[in-house]
Amino acid sequence: SILSFFRKSAPAPRLPKDDDAMMRLYKKLRWQSFIAGTVGYSLYYVCRTSLNVVKKPILESGALDATQLGVIGSALLFAYAIGKFVNGFLSDHSNIKRFMAAGLAVSAVANLLVGLLGFANGGGIVGNMVLFVAFAVMWGVNGWSQSMGAPPAIIALSRWYPLSKRGTYYGFFSASHNLGEFLSFLFVGAVVGFFGWQWGFVGSSVAGVLGVLTIVLLMHDTPESKGLPPIEELTGEETPGTPRDHGKTSDLQRSVIRNPLVWVLALSSAFMYISRYAINGWGVLFLQEIKGYTLAAATQVISVNALCGIVGTVFSGWLSDAFFHGRRNVLAFGFGVLNTVALCLFLYSGDGLVVNILSMILFGVAIGVLICFLGGLMAIDIVPREATGAALGIVGMASYVGAGLNSGKTELDGVTSYNFDSAIVFWIAASAVSFILALFVAKRCTGKPQTTHPPNQAARDPLQPDFLPPPGPLFRTFAGIGPIAQFINSMR
């Protein structure tokens, strides 16, 4: 049955005791899973952002108008937001390889069908309204299937990597959406330029098929399904040989719903997404309307934050693992303050090119760190491994609700004008609330592990040399500065 096909893999008989052979196999399988999750999710993004690449050619061809394209884009976002919640919970119970591959397969088919509909419209076989309705339905299906990508990839990190390395690899994984956007504009854009907008969707479908093959060949469900010990046992987070009485997955998911820290983090992420989409959604227009920039100049200034966001995302997890021993709420607070300062600098600095670029550099680095921490990493830190998807679903849904709360547009006597006065106050206040809430989300032990390492300290990963510098001094220095020192130290 379909349910049994997607059910989480049963444990395989434990392999014979051979430490060297087991370590080699563990390294190989978890590295493959990391590659599959990162590359696979990058190609998810190609199938998601293909519409962004072909909007102008579609408008120029007369196949659809701007209002219809807006409705189609909204269908994806609405389905994606709801799907993030539902599929986050489902993925905890699932074989993550099959679950993630199935979502990308559906997304690839949706892109292919849209491309074929475009050919039919160009040939006069289907009219505008048929194309619009079918496109909107397919793009809604695409939005739902897209929500099946991130939870399995992140659950793989949780199942295969210990707490001491989770942040480092999560940071690198989080750059996959930047890689996906880059591939989309590079590959799909080239296809559209040579062959037409219909072939852009066909090209993104081919990219999706390559992603499915990568996931099927390299992703692995659980260490236990390969005859290996769970990562908790291997690293000393649990005592080897003791029964794993963590409870049923559904019970653990209910505990996540009742966990106030998860909801505080979800609110923090939602407010962060308000400030993120203030720049991504309105930044270009703000520079044009308020600061008198041309479209080309405004686009170049805003693009700086996307490039710097990759730097912030990639190094955020490593920084928190190496120097702060996984205490990511302190870093989230610090970069949240930086995000607010950068936002104020952008909104109130005037029209100078240098100062606006500087604000985007600071904003990009800060938002890259916050997306990694608030958007998922801190959530999986505070819940049991078996309920990772549930936490991601709650935070993901809240984040995209926040993303939809931005507005700077007003209608006066039938003329569209842009008054950002109220929006500016809303954006800055949201950013400030976000970093204040983040400070309260300290890492808590929510499972029932029997630790064999010092309290509040993640177990060392035996599969890799301990190359990271000892944590502590930088954290103590940071926590000893300013009027919030006592509170930060109490969070330890």
Phi, psi and omega in degrees: 000166180297319181297316180291329179296321183267358183293148178305139184297141175284150178298139175270160176306136182298133180294153179305148183293110175207097189303315183295313180295320180295318180296319179297316179294319179299313180301314183297312185291320182284328175294319176299319180296321178296314179298315181298316180295318183288310180292317180299317181288330174300318180284336167304315183295326177299317180288338180275320188264007181301325180297325180298328182284326189257006183302309183297314177300325178295315179297318181294329180283342182081008181294320179219158177258177186296321179297317179296319178295325177296318178296318180297316177297322179294326178299319178294313184295320180295312179296324181293317181297313179292319180296326178303319181289308185294310184288337172298316179291319181295324185294334177298331182267357195254162165286109191294330178295312181291322182295312182291319179295321180296317179299316180290327177297316178296319179298319178296319178295319179299317177297318180297316180296322177296318177299317179295322176297323177297318177297318180296323178292319179295330179273003179079011182281321177239149181270184183298313185292320178297316179299316181297310182295313180295320178298314181297319179295312180297324181285332171293317176299320178298318178300318179294313181293330177297330180287356177269006185268305187293315183304311179298321180297319180285324176298325177300318177298320181293322183282332189252346184238142179283170180302325185291341181242354187300315182298319181300310183285330176296321178300315178294320178298322184296341176282357183296328180290328174294318177297319180296317178296320178298314179296324181296310181291326181285306186282304182296321178299320179294319180297315179297319181298325183273321192241343182116163188294330179298320180291340176299318177290324177295319178296318178294328176296320177297318177299321177297320178297319177298323177294319177300315179298320178299316181294314182296322185278330190243335182285143177231142189290292181221155173301321182297327180292346177255012180079019181253158177288153176298153184299330179298320181286321183295323185266355181090006174293337172228151178287125180304137175092349179276147180298141180270087183261071180270348184094169179290151181301318181296323177293319178294324177295322177295325177293329177293317178299325181275353183282113183296331180296325178296318181287325174298317178296320178299318177295318178301316179294320179299315179292325176296320179294331175299313180290326179297311183280348170299319179278311183296322184270328188237354185301315181298314180295322179299316179295324180287310188282320187263324186250000173074023179282153170284165180300316182297315181293318180297318179297319180294319179296313182293328181295339179299322183292329178293318179295315180290334177298327178297318180298312180299318182294313185297318187266353184296312181295317179298318181299317181289326177289318189284319189246337185244006176053040177081004179278077190281342180295328179292315177295320179299321177297312182297314180285337173293320175298315179299321178298318180292318178298316180296321179296316178297319180299318180293318187281334186240005190275351185092194189259013179295132184295316184297313183291327178289322175294318177301318179297324180286328175296310180296316180297317181297313179298314182296314183290330176297317177295316184292324177299318179295311185286300186286330184281355179178316188297316179293332179293316182283346174288329190256008178232161176297152180303325184288352180236025180302313183299323180297315179297318179296324179296317180294312182294319181296316180296316180298322181299316183280340169293317177300319181299332183273002184266008182274140175201139173221008187260137177227153177249120178237113179053041177079001180251129180282124175229167183234113177242110187264004187302308180290322181297322180299314179298318180297315181296315182292318179298319179298318179297319180293316178299323181300310184286334175293314179296322182300328182296334183276351184267081176273153181293132179231147178276112186254348176270205178232045182285149172262102188283145175243019178229166183303148178302150180059023181227126181288146180292145177289146180275114182286349183275352180224150176296148182278077185272351183282142178294152183297132181282166173129298187302314181296319179297316181295323178296313180298315185287345181268004184251133169091172184289346181266008185302314182299318182294316180299316180296327178292334179286347180287000000 
